[in-house]
Amino acid sequence: MIRIRAQIAALIAISILSVACHHGPRRALAPVVDPQFVHLTKEQGFAKAEDWFAKKRWQRARQYYQYVYETFPSDPLGRRALLRIADTYYEQGDAVNLVEAQYKYRDFINRYPGSDRADYAMLQIGMVSYKQMERPDRDQAKTRETVEKLNDMIRAFPRSPLRPDAEKRLADALDRLGKHEHIIARYYIKRHSYLAATQRLNYLVDTYPQYSDRAGAFYDLANALELMGRGAEARLYYERVVTEFPKSDYASRAKKRLDSSTKA
């Protein structure tokens, strides 16, 4: 029995060797390279991508950037190509491509955190959210996301030459959030919900000190307080409109309210 088992094992081994010799070792498949890229240097490929980018042919440009990045991922030009791939998605601008752009910018930062272009990538992550912001009378989730992302960029790169750009966009987003609160407060005033209006306006004044229509916020706050029968407090805000914003449209209106309350 032992002898029979040994013979069977030998036959199996011979069979395996025979199959291996017949087929030979498998060769790794060579990557398929588009013929249009075969003879391009990295510099030529990147230059062609830039030409298409200038013509706003985003998909065509992306093909060349992709070739440069995938062929030379460790080269400075290859790293730059990855960033430009993100830019092509950003420039296309629709909802789907903006999501892809944000992913690519994050991918760049994760792969090359020490790059001198990491500040740009972080700024662009914020800019993707900025592009998706809704009007002040709509949901402000993307506006809040913009504030968060731009603050992240400023904290990470406080000395970046791109900081003024980030701060400008941040100011726009904060102003939009302030406008959103103001719209809601005015809605409450129309509905005679004066307490709710004053709460919103106080929050607006405290939270968004650079709000562009601060004069209007003070005037509306004074008006809501006056309608609640809190005349003394209302006067304080009418006076602030007159003294702090003398050239605003609300100043003359505030003066009239102050004069009428004095005569009364």
Buried (B, 14 or more C-beta within 10 A) or exposed (E): EEEEEEEEEEEEEEEEEEEEEEEEEEEEEEEEEEEEBEEBEBEEBBEBBBEBBEEEBBEBBBBBBBBBBBBBEEEEBBBBBBBBBBBBBBEBEEEEBBEBBBBBBBBBBEEBEEBEBBBBBBBBBBBBBBBBBEEBEEEBEBBBBBBEBBBBBBEEBEEBEBBEBBEEBBEBBBBBBBBBBBBBBBBBBEEEBBEBBBBBBBBBBEEBEEBBBBBBBBBBBBBBBBBBEBEEBBBEBBBBBBEEBEEBEBBEBBBEBBEEBEEE
